[in-house]
Amino acid sequence: MGYPNRIAFDLLDSADLPSEVDALIRATVKRSKLWASERGEIVRELIAHTQDAIEAGRTGEEIAETFGDPKRIAKLMRRSMKGKRPVYWRAYRNMKRAMGVMVLVLIVGYGSLAVRFYLGKPEVKRNYIAELNARDDGYSEDQKAWGVYQEADIAWQRHTLEARKRQRAQAQEREMDRSDDVDRPWAWYHAGLDRLGSMTPEHPDYLEVVGLLRAFEPWIARIREAAQRPALGVLYSDRSEEVEIEDGIKVVRVLPPSDDPAAQRALAEVLLFNFSVMRRFTYMLKFDTQLALESGDSQRARANLLGQLGLAKQSKQQGFLISDLVGIAILDRLGQDLNEMLLAYPDPWTRDQLVALAHAISTVQSLPALGFKTEAMMFDDMLQRVYTDDGHGNGRLTRDGLFVLSGIGGGSFEGGPEFRVERAIQSLTGPMTLVMMEDRKTQYDSYHRMMDTARRVLEGGPESIGYLSYLDGLSKARVEQRLSSNYSPVDLFMPAMTKAVDRAFQSQLSTQATMTMLAIEIYQRDHGQLPESLDQLAPRYLPSVPQDPFNPGFPLQYVVGETGYIVYSAGADGDLDGGVQIDPEVDRRSFRSLSRRFSFEIEHGDDGMPKIVRDAKGLAILLEPDAPDSDWVLIDMRRAPGPTGSD
């Protein structure tokens, strides 16, 4: 019978109505779908009407014939009784109806998004890898350096492998245990040439390394020659294989990329192992320069320095941000080394050699500080791989594109259970990214607007670097507030522009200081004495007196003392401290950072997003530098005082 009908049916049992009428009333009550109390009220009313009809002399059959359709009567009674219900119930009913409508809208909306999401396919039309490789098409093979570098790398492996075999044979003859070779510095022979950069005569393998390099001199000469070639000539590809060409000698062989860009991997996944090879050769040339100066061979030392500059130039010509930073690192390291070499070995250097070095440094310095073209190509290539293309520069994210961005953004290891769960979740939530993530054109405009800002800052000078810090903070805030998806291409591919541009400005200043040092040294050879001020160098030795970017409107400082001279900058605190700097090995970033010197005052609006505070004229307000009191000594040509007294 059921609980809702118990009250009503108990009343019918007590009323003892004709069976025909009793059955009709029970059927009506069952169809009413009302509360138990409301059903009881209906039954009382129907019982009263039935009893009145019986008293009037009508039979049960007659009453049943005039009763009507139980379903229709139940509907009328349900409507009447619901109209009597309290206000809170009607509010609850309306809320349920609204929620139902919302759920329906969400289901329909999700369905339409799902259709667009799953049916969308990226169209990979532009072959960026081919464009990258086409840069060197106008050069002949003898104008390209990479082939020589590859041969030299193999020759070095072979050379050091033979040396290790000889050493082990000699050790066995002397019954020495060389089983710990892997843990000893011998390990750098095969792959770690960068250790040459810090190797000193006190190193246990120093004499052996000297012997190795002297025997390798013909190849070092070839590296120097290749470094002067106009093109690097490396083949960029997304495909490679490791091949053991001889016993114990392995090389990475780059395979030609597919002609179909859709069959290629993204440009961001192109192999850039060539830069590590070039940097290792830079350390080899540096070490050989030291050996040359120790033996008084300034000609070979100059050739090695020019070779390092050639490697820096070839690296910067590739246009990758990482290649620019490698070139900057080579150039900066050479400036520091040149300072130390001129201080330790002042006599071998002729005027012509110094002039040649100054011209070579100037050539590398004239290249763009940071080339953003290839970075932009990487981003544009990624857009065409993750978005659809409507033919007008816009499009929506695709399922395959979401998986690509997830992998770049740090997804789970492919093939594992977590990966499968992650993919399932992404497939279900993917359609919502069409609402959450910006479309293709918005992503494109945001990225290129930021890159254009970086270019303008580089052109405008360090005083505007605060704009990049602001953009970095804005990008971070977008992610934190979920205004940008975790897998947004802009946030994944936008490099840390403030650090990169700051590094470029620091390099420009360091190179400017190196050029100033060379001008001072050339002046000294011409006049037999140091210049009294930097004004004496312009315009014959320098185009103009170099300015201090940390102290706008003022030149670099030059001080001559009894033991030599220094060239220094005000550093990140923005004021001069007499050429005194904190230990550069402890916290050199604290006084070398342009972004710390020129930081804008930032406030956060009601929306939580950062905004630049401006003065009444609309100009950005600079914060007081928070760097410690210290100058940046760029060039230190002060010789240590000799021993006092002698026998």
C-alpha positions in Angstrom: 0.0 0.0 0.0 2.8 2.3 0.8 3.4 4.9 3.5 2.0 8.0 1.6 -1.4 6.3 1.2 -1.8 4.9 4.7 -3.8 7.8 6.2 -6.0 8.0 3.1 -6.6 4.3 2.8 -7.4 3.9 6.6 -10.1 6.6 6.1 -11.6 4.6 3.1 -11.5 1.4 5.1 -13.5 3.1 7.9 -16.0 4.8 5.5 -17.2 1.4 4.0 -18.1 2.9 0.6 -19.4 0.9 -2.3 -16.7 -1.1 -3.9 -16.9 0.6 -7.3 -16.5 4.1 -5.7 -13.8 2.9 -3.2 -11.7 1.6 -6.1 -12.0 4.8 -8.0 -11.0 6.9 -5.0 -8.0 4.7 -4.2 -6.8 5.0 -7.9 -7.2 8.8 -7.7 -5.2 9.0 -4.5 -2.4 6.8 -5.9 -2.0 9.1 -8.9 -2.1 12.4 -6.9 1.6 12.2 -5.9 0.9 14.4 -2.9 2.0 14.4 0.7 0.3 11.9 3.0 -1.7 14.6 4.9 -2.8 16.1 1.6 -4.0 12.7 0.3 -6.0 12.3 3.6 -7.6 15.6 3.0 -8.6 14.6 -0.5 -10.1 11.3 0.7 -12.2 13.1 3.3 -13.6 15.4 0.7 -14.4 12.6 -1.7 -15.9 10.4 1.1 -18.2 13.4 2.0 -19.3 13.8 -1.6 -20.0 10.1 -2.0 -22.0 9.9 1.3 -24.1 12.9 0.2 -24.9 11.1 -3.1 -25.8 7.9 -1.4 -28.2 9.8 1.0 -29.7 11.3 -2.2 -30.6 7.8 -3.3 -27.9 7.1 -5.9 -26.3 3.7 -6.2 -22.7 3.0 -6.2 -22.7 2.2 -10.0 -24.4 5.6 -10.7 -21.8 7.4 -8.6 -19.0 5.6 -10.3 -20.3 6.4 -13.8 -20.3 10.2 -12.9 -17.0 10.1 -11.0 -14.8 10.8 -14.0 -11.3 9.8 -15.0 -9.1 9.2 -11.9 -6.0 10.4 -13.7 -7.6 13.8 -14.6 -9.2 14.2 -11.2 -5.8 13.5 -9.5 -4.1 16.1 -11.6 -6.7 18.8 -10.7 -6.5 17.9 -7.0 -2.7 18.0 -7.2 -2.7 21.4 -8.7 -5.2 22.7 -6.1 -3.4 21.2 -3.1 0.1 22.5 -4.2 -1.4 26.0 -4.5 -2.1 25.8 -0.7 1.5 24.7 0.2 3.7 27.2 2.2 6.1 29.8 0.5 9.3 28.0 1.5 8.2 24.9 -0.4 7.4 27.0 -3.6 10.9 28.6 -3.3 12.5 25.2 -3.0 10.6 23.9 -6.0 11.7 26.9 -8.1 15.3 26.5 -7.0 15.2 22.8 -8.1 13.8 23.8 -11.4 16.5 26.4 -11.9 19.2 23.9 -11.0 17.7 21.5 -13.5 17.8 24.1 -16.2 21.4 24.9 -15.3 22.4 21.2 -15.4 20.7 20.9 -18.8 22.5 24.0 -20.1 25.8 22.7 -18.8 25.2 19.3 -20.5 24.3 20.9 -23.7 27.2 23.4 -23.5 29.7 20.7 -22.6 28.4 18.6 -25.5 28.8 21.4 -28.0 32.3 22.1 -26.6 33.2 18.4 -26.7 32.2 18.2 -30.4 34.3 21.3 -31.3 37.2 20.0 -29.1 37.4 16.4 -30.4 36.7 17.3 -34.0 39.3 20.0 -34.1 42.6 19.1 -35.8 45.8 21.1 -36.0 47.2 21.9 -39.5 51.0 21.9 -39.5 51.7 23.8 -42.7 54.9 25.7 -42.2 58.3 23.9 -42.1 60.3 25.9 -39.5 63.1 23.4 -39.3 63.7 23.7 -43.1 63.7 27.5 -42.7 66.3 27.2 -39.9 68.5 25.0 -42.1 68.1 27.3 -45.1 70.1 30.1 -43.4 73.4 28.6 -44.5 72.3 27.6 -48.0 74.4 30.4 -49.6 77.7 29.1 -48.1 79.9 26.4 -49.6 81.1 23.5 -47.4 84.6 25.0 -47.0 82.9 28.1 -45.5 81.1 26.1 -42.8 82.8 25.2 -39.6 80.7 22.4 -38.2 82.2 19.6 -40.2 85.7 20.5 -38.8 84.3 20.6 -35.3 82.8 17.1 -35.6 86.1 15.7 -36.9 88.0 17.4 -34.2 85.6 16.1 -31.5 86.1 12.5 -32.8 89.9 13.1 -33.1 90.0 14.3 -29.5 88.1 11.2 -28.3 90.5 9.0 -30.2 93.5 10.9 -29.0 92.5 10.7 -25.3 91.4 7.1 -25.6 94.8 6.1 -26.9 96.4 8.1 -24.1 94.4 6.3 -21.5 95.4 3.0 -22.9 99.0 3.9 -22.8 98.7 5.2 -19.2 97.0 2.0 -18.1 99.6 -0.2 -19.8 102.4 1.8 -18.1 100.6 1.5 -14.8 100.3 -2.3 -15.2 104.0 -2.5 -16.0 104.7 -0.6 -12.8 102.1 -2.8 -11.0 100.1 0.3 -10.2 96.4 0.1 -9.6 94.5 2.4 -12.0 91.1 0.9 -11.3 89.9 4.3 -10.0 90.3 6.1 -13.3 86.6 6.8 -13.5 86.7 8.7 -10.3 89.9 10.6 -11.1 90.1 13.6 -13.4 90.9 11.3 -16.3 87.1 11.2 -16.8 87.2 14.6 -18.4 89.3 13.3 -21.3 86.4 11.7 -23.0 83.7 14.4 -22.5 84.6 17.0 -19.9 86.8 19.5 -21.7 85.2 22.2 -19.6 87.4 21.2 -16.7 90.3 22.7 -18.6 88.9 26.1 -17.8 89.9 25.7 -14.1 92.9 23.4 -14.4 96.1 24.8 -12.8 99.7 23.6 -12.6 98.9 22.2 -9.2 96.4 19.7 -10.7 97.7 16.1 -10.5 97.1 15.6 -14.3 98.3 18.9 -15.4 101.5 17.7 -17.1 99.7 14.9 -18.8 97.1 17.3 -20.2 99.8 19.6 -21.4 101.3 16.7 -23.3 98.0 15.8 -24.8 97.3 19.3 -26.0 100.7 19.7 -27.5 100.2 16.5 -29.5 96.8 17.7 -30.5 98.1 21.0 -31.8 97.4 20.3 -35.6 93.7 19.8 -34.7 93.7 22.9 -32.5 95.0 24.9 -35.5 92.1 23.5 -37.5 89.6 24.5 -34.8 91.1 28.0 -34.9 90.8 28.2 -38.7 87.2 26.8 -38.6 86.2 29.4 -36.0 87.0 32.2 -38.6 84.6 30.7 -41.2 81.4 32.8 -41.8 78.9 30.0 -41.2 78.5 27.3 -38.6 76.7 25.0 -41.1 75.1 22.6 -38.5 72.1 20.6 -39.6 69.2 21.1 -37.3 66.8 18.2 -36.9 64.4 16.5 -34.6 66.0 13.1 -35.4 69.3 11.6 -34.3 71.0 8.4 -33.3 74.1 7.5 -31.2 76.6 5.5 -33.2 79.8 3.8 -32.0 82.1 4.5 -35.0 85.0 2.8 -33.3 85.6 0.8 -30.2 85.0 3.2 -27.4 84.2 6.2 -29.6 80.6 7.3 -29.9 79.1 10.2 -31.8 75.6 11.6 -32.2 74.6 11.4 -35.8 71.9 13.9 -36.9 69.4 12.4 -39.3 67.8 14.6 -42.0 64.4 15.9 -40.9 61.3 14.9 -42.7 60.2 17.2 -45.6 56.7 17.0 -44.2 56.4 19.4 -41.2 53.5 17.4 -39.8 55.8 14.4 -39.5 58.4 16.3 -37.6 58.6 17.0 -33.9 58.2 20.5 -32.7 61.0 23.1 -33.4 61.4 23.4 -29.7 62.6 19.8 -29.6 65.4 20.3 -32.2 68.7 19.0 -31.0 71.2 21.7 -29.9 74.1 19.6 -28.8 76.5 21.5 -31.1 76.7 24.4 -28.5 78.2 22.1 -25.9 80.9 21.0 -28.3 81.7 24.6 -29.2 82.0 25.6 -25.5 84.3 22.7 -24.8 86.6 23.8 -27.7 86.5 27.3 -26.1 88.0 25.9 -22.9 90.6 24.0 -25.0 91.7 27.2 -26.7 91.8 29.1 -23.4 94.1 26.5 -21.9 96.3 26.5 -25.0 96.5 30.3 -24.7 97.8 30.0 -21.2 100.5 27.5 -22.4 101.4 29.8 -25.3 101.9 32.8 -23.0 104.0 30.7 -20.6 106.3 29.9 -23.5 106.3 33.5 -24.8 104.3 32.7 -28.0 102.0 35.7 -28.2 101.2 35.0 -31.8 99.6 31.6 -30.9 97.9 33.2 -27.9 96.4 35.9 -30.1 95.2 33.2 -32.6 93.5 31.3 -29.8 91.7 34.4 -28.5 90.5 35.1 -32.1 89.4 31.5 -32.3 87.3 31.9 -29.1 85.8 35.1 -30.5 85.0 33.2 -33.7 83.2 30.5 -31.7 81.2 33.2 -29.9 80.3 34.9 -33.2 79.1 31.6 -34.8 77.1 30.8 -31.7 75.3 34.1 -31.6 74.6 33.9 -35.3 72.3 30.9 -34.7 69.6 33.0 -33.3 68.5 30.8 -30.4 68.3 32.4 -27.0 70.5 29.6 -25.6 73.0 30.2 -28.4 73.1 33.9 -27.6 73.7 33.2 -24.0 76.5 30.7 -24.9 78.1 33.4 -27.1 77.7 36.0 -24.3 79.4 33.6 -21.8 82.3 33.0 -24.2 82.8 36.7 -24.8 82.6 37.6 -21.1 85.0 34.8 -20.1 87.4 36.0 -22.8 87.3 39.5 -21.4 88.1 38.3 -17.9 90.9 36.0 -19.2 92.4 38.9 -21.3 92.5 41.0 -18.2 94.4 38.3 -16.3 96.7 37.6 -19.2 97.7 41.2 -19.8 98.3 41.5 -16.1 100.4 38.4 -15.8 102.1 38.6 -19.2 102.2 42.3 -20.3 105.3 42.2 -22.4 104.6 39.8 -25.3 101.6 41.7 -26.6 102.3 44.0 -29.5 100.2 47.0 -30.5 99.0 45.3 -33.7 97.9 42.2 -31.8 95.9 44.3 -29.3 94.3 46.3 -32.2 93.4 43.0 -34.0 91.7 41.7 -30.8 89.8 45.0 -30.3 88.5 44.8 -33.9 87.5 41.2 -33.4 85.7 41.9 -30.2 83.9 44.8 -31.8 82.7 42.6 -34.6 81.1 40.2 -32.1 79.7 43.0 -30.0 78.0 44.5 -33.1 75.8 41.4 -33.4 72.3 41.7 -31.8 72.6 41.2 -28.1 69.7 38.7 -28.1 68.1 37.3 -31.3 64.5 36.6 -30.6 63.6 35.5 -34.1 64.2 31.8 -33.5 62.4 31.9 -30.2 59.4 33.4 -31.9 59.6 30.7 -34.6 59.5 28.0 -31.8 56.4 29.6 -30.4 54.6 30.0 -33.7 55.5 26.4 -34.6 53.9 25.2 -31.4 50.8 27.2 -32.1 50.3 25.4 -35.4 50.7 22.1 -33.7 48.2 22.6 -30.9 45.5 24.9 -32.4 43.2 24.7 -35.3 43.6 27.2 -38.1 40.6 29.2 -39.4 42.7 30.8 -42.1 42.6 34.2 -40.5 45.3 33.7 -37.8 42.9 32.3 -35.2 41.9 28.8 -34.0 40.9 26.7 -31.0 42.8 24.2 -28.9 42.7 20.6 -30.0 42.8 17.4 -28.1 46.2 16.4 -29.6 47.4 19.9 -28.8 46.4 19.6 -25.1 48.4 16.4 -24.9 51.5 18.1 -26.4 51.3 21.1 -24.0 50.8 18.7 -21.1 54.0 16.9 -22.0 55.9 20.1 -22.2 54.3 21.4 -19.0 55.6 18.4 -17.0 53.0 15.6 -17.4 53.5 12.0 -16.1 55.9 9.6 -17.6 54.4 8.2 -20.9 53.2 4.6 -20.7 52.8 4.4 -16.9 49.5 4.1 -15.0 49.6 7.7 -13.9 50.0 8.8 -17.5 46.9 6.8 -18.6 44.9 8.3 -15.7 46.2 11.8 -16.6 45.2 11.4 -20.2 41.7 10.2 -19.3 41.2 13.2 -17.0 42.5 15.5 -19.7 40.2 13.9 -22.3 37.2 14.6 -20.0 38.1 18.1 -19.0 39.7 19.0 -22.3 36.5 20.6 -23.8 36.4 23.1 -20.9 39.8 24.4 -22.0 38.0 26.0 -25.0 36.5 28.3 -22.4 39.4 28.6 -20.0 42.3 29.0 -22.4 42.8 31.9 -24.7 42.4 31.3 -28.5 45.3 31.1 -30.9 45.3 34.8 -32.0 45.2 36.0 -28.4 48.1 33.7 -27.5 50.0 34.9 -30.6 49.4 38.6 -29.8 50.4 38.2 -26.1 53.6 36.4 -26.9 54.8 38.8 -29.6 53.8 41.8 -27.6 56.1 40.6 -24.8 58.9 39.9 -27.2 58.5 43.3 -28.8 58.7 44.8 -25.3 62.0 43.0 -24.8 63.4 44.3 -28.1 62.4 47.9 -27.1 64.1 47.5 -23.7 67.3 46.3 -25.4 67.2 49.2 -27.8 66.2 51.7 -25.1 68.7 50.7 -22.5 68.8 49.4 -18.9 66.6 52.1 -17.4 63.5 50.5 -19.0 64.3 47.0 -17.8 61.7 47.3 -15.1 59.0 46.8 -17.8 60.2 43.3 -18.2 60.1 42.6 -14.5 56.6 43.8 -14.5 55.7 41.5 -17.4 57.3 38.6 -15.6 55.2 39.4 -12.5 52.1 39.8 -14.6 52.6 36.4 -16.2 53.1 34.8 -12.8 49.9 36.4 -11.5 47.9 35.2 -14.5 48.9 31.6 -13.7 48.3 32.0 -9.9 44.8 33.4 -10.5 44.0 30.8 -13.2 43.5 33.5 -15.7 45.9 31.5 -17.8 45.8 27.7 -18.1 48.6 25.7 -16.6 49.3 24.6 -20.2 49.1 28.0 -21.8 51.6 28.2 -24.6 52.6 31.8 -23.7 53.4 30.8 -20.1 55.2 27.6 -21.2 57.3 29.3 -23.9 57.9 32.8 -22.7 61.5 32.7 -21.4 62.6 34.6 -18.3 63.1 37.7 -20.3 64.2 39.9 -17.4 67.2 37.6 -16.6 68.1 37.2 -20.3 68.0 40.9 -21.0 69.8 41.8 -17.7 72.5 39.3 -18.7 72.8 40.9 -22.1 73.2 44.4 -20.6 75.8 43.1 -18.2 77.7 41.6 -21.1 77.5 44.8 -23.1 79.0 46.6 -20.1 81.7 44.0 -19.6 82.7 44.1 -23.3 82.7 47.9 -23.2 85.1 47.7 -20.3 87.3 45.1 -22.2 87.4 47.5 -25.2 88.4 50.3 -22.8 91.2 48.2 -21.3 92.6 47.4 -24.8 92.4 51.1 -25.7 94.3 52.0 -22.5 97.0 49.3 -23.3 97.3 50.6 -26.9 97.6 54.2 -25.7 100.3 53.1 -23.2 102.3 51.5 -26.0 102.0 54.6 -28.2 102.9 57.1 -25.4 104.9 55.1 -22.9 102.5 55.9 -20.1 98.9 55.4 -19.0 96.3 58.0 -20.0 95.4 60.4 -17.2 91.7 60.1 -17.9 89.4 58.2 -20.3 88.9 61.5 -22.2 92.3 61.1 -23.7 91.2 57.9 -25.5 88.4 59.5 -27.6 88.1 59.6 -30.5 91.4 58.0 -31.6 91.3 54.9 -29.4 87.6 54.8 -28.5 84.7 56.3 -30.4 83.6 58.0 -27.2 84.1 57.8 -23.5 82.0 54.8 -22.3 79.0 55.6 -20.2 78.0 53.8 -17.0 74.5 52.3 -17.4 74.2 52.0 -13.6 74.8 55.7 -13.2 73.0 57.4 -16.2 74.7 60.6 -17.4 78.1 59.6 -16.0 81.0 57.7 -17.6 82.8 54.6 -16.3 85.3 55.4 -13.6 89.0 55.1 -14.3 91.5 55.3 -11.5 95.3 55.1 -11.8 97.4 54.0 -8.8 101.0 53.1 -8.1 100.6 49.5 -9.2 98.2 50.0 -12.2 94.7 51.0 -12.9 91.1 49.9 -12.5 87.9 50.6 -14.5 84.7 50.3 -12.5 81.0 51.0 -12.6 78.7 52.3 -9.8 77.0 48.9 -9.6 73.4 48.0 -8.7 73.2 50.5 -5.8 73.6 53.3 -8.3 76.2 55.4 -6.5 80.0 55.4 -6.5 81.9 53.8 -3.6 85.4 54.5 -4.6 85.9 51.3 -6.6 85.3 49.0 -3.6 83.2 46.0 -4.2 82.1 43.0 -2.1 83.6 39.6 -2.8 82.4 38.9 -6.4 82.5 35.2 -5.7 80.1 35.5 -2.8 77.3 37.6 -4.2 78.3 39.0 -7.5 74.7 39.2 -8.7 73.8 41.7 -6.0 75.9 44.4 -7.6 75.7 43.4 -11.2 72.0 43.2 -11.7 70.5 46.0 -13.8 67.0 44.9 -12.9 67.8 45.6 -9.2 69.0 49.1 -10.1 66.0 50.0 -12.2 63.0 48.3 -10.6 59.6 50.0 -10.9 57.2 50.5 -8.0 54.4 48.0 -8.4 51.0 47.9 -6.7 48.2 45.3 -6.9 44.7 46.4 -8.0 41.4 45.1 -6.7 41.7 42.2 -9.2 45.0 41.2 -7.6 47.0 41.9 -10.8 50.2 44.0 -10.6 50.2 47.5 -12.0 53.1 50.0 -12.5 52.8 53.1 -10.2 53.2 56.3 -12.2 53.8 59.9 -11.3 51.7 62.9 -12.3 53.4 63.0 -15.7 52.6 59.3 -16.3 56.2 58.2 -15.9 57.0 55.0 -14.1 58.3 55.5 -10.5 61.6 53.8 -9.8 62.2 52.1 -6.4 65.3 52.9 -4.4 67.9 50.3 -5.2 68.1 47.5 -2.6 71.6 46.4 -3.6 74.5 46.7 -1.1 77.0 49.5 -1.2 79.5 48.3 -3.7 81.0 49.2 -7.1 81.5 46.7 -9.9 85.2 46.6 -10.7 85.2 45.6 -14.4 88.9 45.8 -15.1 91.6 45.4 -12.5 95.1 45.9 -13.9 96.8 46.5 -10.5 99.8 44.3 -10.1 100.5 42.8 -6.8 103.4 44.6 -5.1 106.7 42.7 -5.3 108.7 41.6 -2.2 110.3 44.4 -0.2 114.1 44.2 0.2 116.5 41.7 -1.4 119.8 40.1 -0.6 
